[in-house]
Amino acid sequence: MESELNTYALITGGSSGIGKALAMELASRGYDIAIVALPNTGQKEVSQEIKSAYNVNFKSLELNILDQGAISQISAWVVSEQMNLQILINNAGIGYAAEFDSLEGSFISTVIDLNIKATTLLSHAMIPFLKKQRQSYILNLSSAAAFYSMPYKSVYAASKRYVLDFSSALREELSSFNIGVTAVCPAGVITSNEIRERIKAAGYMAKISALEPSQVAKEAVNAMIKRKAKIIPGKMAKLISWTRFIIPPGMQRKIIAKNFRKAI
Ligand SMILES: NC(=O)c1ccc[n+]([C@@H]2O[C@H](COP(=O)([O-])OP(=O)(O)OC[C@H]3O[C@@H](n4cnc5c(N)ncnc54)[C@H](OP(=O)(O)O)[C@@H]3O)[C@@H](O)[C@H]2O)c1
């Protein structure tokens, strides 16, 4: 039996894409679900889907996690709702494909704040709750982009490298508290039509390694339960990720630049 009675999984950005798939996957395994998502982004639909399919509790908090005081608000919510928090999933994140110097400074800040700062500070705030359980888990959404320097996704790839390194360091620190920390490193995941088009434009390798959110969620949760350090979902994506050990870094950057230039 994987789950304990009435233990919650808290998922940021849980009302759509990979976050929603993770919520459905964990509900199917008997976990109660708490999602934090931007206002009016489908919380009602997720609630209905989960409640009609699974006998679990569901709570949601409409919140922009970048707002001043948002992290404290999430902590207060966990306390006031008396959640036994067993799983934290830092899923909310933002990506793009564009020339660095064409980006607005405010957009660059959002990428860093959401992908790096929110993941770090929410982990920090939730660890005291996770320590109360006999065993618990943190699952952080990194990306296969974390393995490369990525022209045209420079800030995104570097932010996901941070998530990967932060997760593996934290994993070591928290092992004595029986808190597993796993980083998920998906290649393209078809979460919207825009991403479907971006994957198509990025070429053959991107197309053959792309996955549905439900498959990513299943593999990610399996890896989290097994307390793996990281997981690259999908056989093709795993295989392709090995090229980083074979192709020299300079050549990798040129190939990536050529492919992503087509996608912008
Ligand atoms: N899709 C891919 O190809 C891919 C590949 C590798 C890694 N990833 C990573 O996987 C994660 C999920 O990606 P996705 O494609 O499923 O998501 P997405 O459709 O691009 O949407 C981003 C997610 O972040 C949430 N979010 C954005 N800004 C937020 C804010 N200020 N406060 C709270 N939540 C916010 C959104 O929440 P709402 O539900 O409230 O809108 C949404 O769930 C991200 O970290 C992404 O970088 C994605």
The ligand as an SDF file (V2000), in Angstrom:
LIG
                    3D

 48 52  0  0  0  0  0  0  0  0999 V2000
    5.1840   20.8220  -21.5200 N   0  0  0  0  0  0  0  0  0  0  0  0
    6.4600   20.5030  -21.7370 C   0  0  0  0  0  0  0  0  0  0  0  0
    6.8510   20.1910  -22.8600 O   0  0  0  0  0  0  0  0  0  0  0  0
    7.4330   20.4540  -20.5780 C   0  0  0  0  0  0  0  0  0  0  0  0
    8.6670   19.8070  -20.7740 C   0  0  0  0  0  0  0  0  0  0  0  0
    9.5590   19.7640  -19.7100 C   0  0  0  0  0  0  0  0  0  0  0  0
    9.2440   20.3530  -18.5030 C   0  0  0  0  0  0  0  0  0  0  0  0
    8.0360   20.9800  -18.3470 N   0  0  0  0  0  0  0  0  0  0  0  0
    7.7460   21.5950  -17.0580 C   0  0  0  0  0  0  0  0  0  0  0  0
    6.6080   20.9680  -16.4800 O   0  0  0  0  0  0  0  0  0  0  0  0
    5.8640   21.9080  -15.7040 C   0  0  0  0  0  0  0  0  0  0  0  0
    4.4350   21.9290  -16.1550 C   0  0  0  0  0  0  0  0  0  0  0  0
    4.4180   22.2500  -17.5220 O   0  0  0  0  0  0  0  0  0  0  0  0
    3.0820   22.2310  -18.4060 P   0  0  0  0  0  0  0  0  0  0  0  0
    3.5320   22.2450  -19.8240 O   0  0  0  0  0  0  0  0  0  0  0  0
    2.1260   21.2070  -17.9420 O   0  0  0  0  0  0  0  0  0  0  0  0
    2.4810   23.6200  -17.9640 O   0  0  0  0  0  0  0  0  0  0  0  0
    1.8650   24.7520  -18.8210 P   0  0  0  0  0  0  0  0  0  0  0  0
    0.6820   24.1790  -19.5200 O   0  0  0  0  0  0  0  0  0  0  0  0
    2.9160   25.4660  -19.6110 O   0  0  0  0  0  0  0  0  0  0  0  0
    1.4480   25.7440  -17.6600 O   0  0  0  0  0  0  0  0  0  0  0  0
    2.3350   26.1340  -16.6870 C   0  0  0  0  0  0  0  0  0  0  0  0
    1.8500   25.6400  -15.3390 C   0  0  0  0  0  0  0  0  0  0  0  0
    2.3590   26.5440  -14.3610 O   0  0  0  0  0  0  0  0  0  0  0  0
    1.2840   27.1090  -13.6610 C   0  0  0  0  0  0  0  0  0  0  0  0
    1.5500   28.5080  -13.3890 N   0  0  0  0  0  0  0  0  0  0  0  0
    2.0770   29.3930  -14.2620 C   0  0  0  0  0  0  0  0  0  0  0  0
    2.2350   30.5670  -13.6520 N   0  0  0  0  0  0  0  0  0  0  0  0
    1.7910   30.4110  -12.3730 C   0  0  0  0  0  0  0  0  0  0  0  0
    1.7130   31.2450  -11.2620 C   0  0  0  0  0  0  0  0  0  0  0  0
    2.1740   32.4980  -11.3150 N   0  0  0  0  0  0  0  0  0  0  0  0
    1.1950   30.7870  -10.0870 N   0  0  0  0  0  0  0  0  0  0  0  0
    0.7500   29.5230  -10.0290 C   0  0  0  0  0  0  0  0  0  0  0  0
    0.8250   28.6440  -11.0520 N   0  0  0  0  0  0  0  0  0  0  0  0
    1.3370   29.0880  -12.2050 C   0  0  0  0  0  0  0  0  0  0  0  0
    0.0630   26.9510  -14.5020 C   0  0  0  0  0  0  0  0  0  0  0  0
   -0.9440   26.8490  -13.5480 O   0  0  0  0  0  0  0  0  0  0  0  0
   -2.4890   26.8930  -13.8350 P   0  0  0  0  0  0  0  0  0  0  0  0
   -2.8910   25.4720  -13.8540 O   0  0  0  0  0  0  0  0  0  0  0  0
   -3.0130   27.6380  -12.6950 O   0  0  0  0  0  0  0  0  0  0  0  0
   -2.6550   27.6070  -15.1540 O   0  0  0  0  0  0  0  0  0  0  0  0
    0.3300   25.6700  -15.2710 C   0  0  0  0  0  0  0  0  0  0  0  0
   -0.0450   24.5200  -14.5740 O   0  0  0  0  0  0  0  0  0  0  0  0
    6.5700   23.2540  -15.8680 C   0  0  0  0  0  0  0  0  0  0  0  0
    7.4490   23.4450  -14.7840 O   0  0  0  0  0  0  0  0  0  0  0  0
    7.3520   23.0750  -17.1590 C   0  0  0  0  0  0  0  0  0  0  0  0
    8.4980   23.8930  -17.2250 O   0  0  0  0  0  0  0  0  0  0  0  0
    7.1210   21.0370  -19.3590 C   0  0  0  0  0  0  0  0  0  0  0  0
  1  2  1  0
  2  3  2  0
  2  4  1  0
  4  5  1  0
  4 48  2  0
  5  6  2  0
  6  7  1  0
  7  8  2  0
  8  9  1  0
  8 48  1  0
  9 10  1  0
  9 46  1  0
 10 11  1  0
 11 12  1  0
 11 44  1  0
 12 13  1  0
 13 14  1  0
 14 15  2  0
 14 16  1  0
 14 17  1  0
 17 18  1  0
 18 19  2  0
 18 20  1  0
 18 21  1  0
 21 22  1  0
 22 23  1  0
 23 24  1  0
 23 42  1  0
 24 25  1  0
 25 26  1  0
 25 36  1  0
 26 27  1  0
 26 35  1  0
 27 28  2  0
 28 29  1  0
 29 30  1  0
 29 35  2  0
 30 31  1  0
 30 32  2  0
 32 33  1  0
 33 34  2  0
 34 35  1  0
 36 37  1  0
 36 42  1  0
 37 38  1  0
 38 39  2  0
 38 40  1  0
 38 41  1  0
 42 43  1  0
 44 45  1  0
 44 46  1  0
 46 47  1  0
M  CHG  2   8   1  16  -1
M  END
$$$$
